[in-house]
């Protein structure tokens, strides 16, 4: 359970950083 929770937090953090650092990449992914 710990691993899953930690992974979820890491993914969420990574997504936040990615969207803040490369909005274009997120836009392409969304499209």
PDB file of N, CA, C and O in Angstrom, chain B, residues numbered from 101:
ATOM      1  N   UNK B 101       0.831  -1.200   0.000  1.00  0.00           N
ATOM      2  CA  UNK B 101       0.000   0.000   0.000  1.00  0.00           C
ATOM      3  C   UNK B 101       0.873   1.260   0.000  1.00  0.00           C
ATOM      4  O   UNK B 101       0.589   2.225  -0.709  1.00  0.00           O
ATOM      5  N   UNK B 102       1.919   1.232   0.794  1.00  0.00           N
ATOM      6  CA  UNK B 102       2.814   2.398   0.871  1.00  0.00           C
ATOM      7  C   UNK B 102       3.356   2.759  -0.503  1.00  0.00           C
ATOM      8  O   UNK B 102       3.381   3.928  -0.888  1.00  0.00           O
ATOM      9  N   UNK B 103       3.786   1.747  -1.232  1.00  0.00           N
ATOM     10  CA  UNK B 103       4.362   1.999  -2.547  1.00  0.00           C
ATOM     11  C   UNK B 103       3.333   2.658  -3.462  1.00  0.00           C
ATOM     12  O   UNK B 103       3.638   3.639  -4.141  1.00  0.00           O
ATOM     13  N   UNK B 104       2.122   2.121  -3.479  1.00  0.00           N
ATOM     14  CA  UNK B 104       1.087   2.680  -4.349  1.00  0.00           C
ATOM     15  C   UNK B 104       0.804   4.127  -3.995  1.00  0.00           C
ATOM     16  O   UNK B 104       0.705   4.986  -4.870  1.00  0.00           O
ATOM     17  N   UNK B 105       0.675   4.388  -2.694  1.00  0.00           N
ATOM     18  CA  UNK B 105       0.383   5.758  -2.258  1.00  0.00           C
ATOM     19  C   UNK B 105       1.520   6.689  -2.654  1.00  0.00           C
ATOM     20  O   UNK B 105       1.288   7.790  -3.153  1.00  0.00           O
ATOM     21  N   UNK B 106       2.728   6.249  -2.432  1.00  0.00           N
ATOM     22  CA  UNK B 106       3.894   7.071  -2.770  1.00  0.00           C
ATOM     23  C   UNK B 106       3.944   7.300  -4.278  1.00  0.00           C
ATOM     24  O   UNK B 106       4.244   8.403  -4.734  1.00  0.00           O
ATOM     25  N   UNK B 107       3.655   6.268  -5.039  1.00  0.00           N
ATOM     26  CA  UNK B 107       3.680   6.389  -6.497  1.00  0.00           C
ATOM     27  C   UNK B 107       2.641   7.402  -6.959  1.00  0.00           C
ATOM     28  O   UNK B 107       2.911   8.234  -7.825  1.00  0.00           O
ATOM     29  N   UNK B 108       1.457   7.322  -6.373  1.00  0.00           N
ATOM     30  CA  UNK B 108       0.393   8.250  -6.752  1.00  0.00           C
ATOM     31  C   UNK B 108       0.817   9.688  -6.488  1.00  0.00           C
ATOM     32  O   UNK B 108       0.592  10.578  -7.308  1.00  0.00           O
ATOM     33  N   UNK B 109       1.435   9.901  -5.325  1.00  0.00           N
ATOM     34  CA  UNK B 109       1.884  11.256  -4.991  1.00  0.00           C
ATOM     35  C   UNK B 109       2.956  11.705  -5.966  1.00  0.00           C
ATOM     36  O   UNK B 109       2.961  12.853  -6.409  1.00  0.00           O
ATOM     37  N   UNK B 110       3.866  10.796  -6.301  1.00  0.00           N
ATOM     38  CA  UNK B 110       4.952  11.133  -7.222  1.00  0.00           C
ATOM     39  C   UNK B 110       4.385  11.483  -8.596  1.00  0.00           C
ATOM     40  O   UNK B 110       4.801  12.460  -9.218  1.00  0.00           O
ATOM     41  N   UNK B 111       3.446  10.686  -9.054  1.00  0.00           N
ATOM     42  CA  UNK B 111       2.836  10.937 -10.365  1.00  0.00           C
ATOM     43  C   UNK B 111       2.135  12.288 -10.366  1.00  0.00           C
ATOM     44  O   UNK B 111       2.273  13.070 -11.307  1.00  0.00           O
ATOM     45  N   UNK B 112       1.383  12.555  -9.305  1.00  0.00           N
ATOM     46  CA  UNK B 112       0.665  13.833  -9.218  1.00  0.00           C
ATOM     47  C   UNK B 112       1.646  14.987  -9.248  1.00  0.00           C
ATOM     48  O   UNK B 112       1.434  15.983  -9.940  1.00  0.00           O
ATOM     49  N   UNK B 113       2.730  14.840  -8.484  1.00  0.00           N
ATOM     50  CA  UNK B 113       3.740  15.905  -8.434  1.00  0.00           C
ATOM     51  C   UNK B 113       4.387  16.080  -9.805  1.00  0.00           C
ATOM     52  O   UNK B 113       4.603  17.200 -10.267  1.00  0.00           O
ATOM     53  N   UNK B 114       4.692  14.955 -10.442  1.00  0.00           N
ATOM     54  CA  UNK B 114       5.332  15.005 -11.759  1.00  0.00           C
ATOM     55  C   UNK B 114       4.424  15.699 -12.775  1.00  0.00           C
ATOM     56  O   UNK B 114       4.877  16.507 -13.586  1.00  0.00           O
ATOM     57  N   UNK B 115       3.136  15.364 -12.712  1.00  0.00           N
ATOM     58  CA  UNK B 115       2.186  15.985 -13.634  1.00  0.00           C
ATOM     59  C   UNK B 115       2.134  17.487 -13.403  1.00  0.00           C
ATOM     60  O   UNK B 115       2.087  18.266 -14.355  1.00  0.00           O
ATOM     61  N   UNK B 116       2.143  17.892 -12.136  1.00  0.00           N
ATOM     62  CA  UNK B 116       2.099  19.325 -11.820  1.00  0.00           C
ATOM     63  C   UNK B 116       3.321  20.017 -12.397  1.00  0.00           C
ATOM     64  O   UNK B 116       3.206  21.065 -13.033  1.00  0.00           O
ATOM     65  N   UNK B 117       4.486  19.435 -12.178  1.00  0.00           N
ATOM     66  CA  UNK B 117       5.728  20.031 -12.670  1.00  0.00           C
ATOM     67  C   UNK B 117       5.720  20.056 -14.203  1.00  0.00           C
ATOM     68  O   UNK B 117       6.110  21.049 -14.817  1.00  0.00           O
ATOM     69  N   UNK B 118       5.282  18.974 -14.800  1.00  0.00           N
ATOM     70  CA  UNK B 118       5.266  18.895 -16.260  1.00  0.00           C
ATOM     71  C   UNK B 118       4.347  19.957 -16.846  1.00  0.00           C
ATOM     72  O   UNK B 118       4.713  20.649 -17.796  1.00  0.00           O
ATOM     73  N   UNK B 119       3.157  20.082 -16.280  1.00  0.00           N
ATOM     74  CA  UNK B 119       2.199  21.044 -16.817  1.00  0.00           C
ATOM     75  C   UNK B 119       2.702  22.461 -16.601  1.00  0.00           C
ATOM     76  O   UNK B 119       2.395  23.359 -17.385  1.00  0.00           O
ATOM     77  N   UNK B 120       3.464  22.663 -15.555  1.00  0.00           N
ATOM     78  CA  UNK B 120       3.988  23.999 -15.262  1.00  0.00           C
ATOM     79  C   UNK B 120       5.228  24.294 -16.109  1.00  0.00           C
ATOM     80  O   UNK B 120       5.481  25.436 -16.493  1.00  0.00           O
ATOM     81  N   UNK B 121       5.983  23.252 -16.385  1.00  0.00           N
ATOM     82  CA  UNK B 121       7.240  23.395 -17.116  1.00  0.00           C
ATOM     83  C   UNK B 121       7.042  23.252 -18.610  1.00  0.00           C
ATOM     84  O   UNK B 121       7.707  23.941 -19.384  1.00  0.00           O
ATOM     85  N   UNK B 122       6.139  22.370 -19.042  1.00  0.00           N
ATOM     86  CA  UNK B 122       5.909  22.188 -20.480  1.00  0.00           C
ATOM     87  C   UNK B 122       4.419  22.134 -20.799  1.00  0.00           C
ATOM     88  O   UNK B 122       3.895  21.056 -21.082  1.00  0.00           O
ATOM     89  N   UNK B 123       3.735  23.255 -20.760  1.00  0.00           N
ATOM     90  CA  UNK B 123       2.300  23.278 -21.067  1.00  0.00           C
ATOM     91  C   UNK B 123       2.012  22.783 -22.478  1.00  0.00           C
ATOM     92  O   UNK B 123       0.960  22.202 -22.741  1.00  0.00           O
ATOM     93  N   UNK B 124       2.958  23.019 -23.381  1.00  0.00           N
ATOM     94  CA  UNK B 124       2.757  22.573 -24.764  1.00  0.00           C
ATOM     95  C   UNK B 124       2.673  21.054 -24.836  1.00  0.00           C
ATOM     96  O   UNK B 124       1.861  20.499 -25.576  1.00  0.00           O
ATOM     97  N   UNK B 125       3.521  20.393 -24.058  1.00  0.00           N
ATOM     98  CA  UNK B 125       3.526  18.932 -24.066  1.00  0.00           C
ATOM     99  C   UNK B 125       2.176  18.415 -23.587  1.00  0.00           C
ATOM    100  O   UNK B 125       1.624  17.469 -24.149  1.00  0.00           O
ATOM    101  N   UNK B 126       1.653  19.048 -22.538  1.00  0.00           N
ATOM    102  CA  UNK B 126       0.363  18.635 -21.995  1.00  0.00           C
ATOM    103  C   UNK B 126      -0.729  18.876 -23.037  1.00  0.00           C
ATOM    104  O   UNK B 126      -1.639  18.062 -23.194  1.00  0.00           O
ATOM    105  N   UNK B 127      -0.632  19.992 -23.741  1.00  0.00           N
ATOM    106  CA  UNK B 127      -1.631  20.329 -24.749  1.00  0.00           C
ATOM    107  C   UNK B 127      -1.643  19.268 -25.847  1.00  0.00           C
ATOM    108  O   UNK B 127      -2.707  18.844 -26.297  1.00  0.00           O
ATOM    109  N   UNK B 128      -0.464  18.847 -26.273  1.00  0.00           N
ATOM    110  CA  UNK B 128      -0.357  17.828 -27.321  1.00  0.00           C
ATOM    111  C   UNK B 128      -0.960  16.519 -26.816  1.00  0.00           C
ATOM    112  O   UNK B 128      -1.670  15.828 -27.546  1.00  0.00           O
ATOM    113  N   UNK B 129      -0.668  16.190 -25.559  1.00  0.00           N
ATOM    114  CA  UNK B 129      -1.185  14.941 -24.996  1.00  0.00           C
ATOM    115  C   UNK B 129      -2.701  14.998 -24.930  1.00  0.00           C
ATOM    116  O   UNK B 129      -3.379  14.016 -25.234  1.00  0.00           O
ATOM    117  N   UNK B 130      -3.231  16.145 -24.532  1.00  0.00           N
ATOM    118  CA  UNK B 130      -4.683  16.298 -24.417  1.00  0.00           C
ATOM    119  C   UNK B 130      -5.338  16.151 -25.777  1.00  0.00           C
ATOM    120  O   UNK B 130      -6.415  15.568 -25.903  1.00  0.00           O
ATOM    121  N   UNK B 131      -4.682  16.684 -26.788  1.00  0.00           N
ATOM    122  CA  UNK B 131      -5.229  16.620 -28.138  1.00  0.00           C
ATOM    123  C   UNK B 131      -5.071  15.204 -28.678  1.00  0.00           C
ATOM    124  O   UNK B 131      -5.468  14.927 -29.809  1.00  0.00           O
TER     125      UNK B 131
END
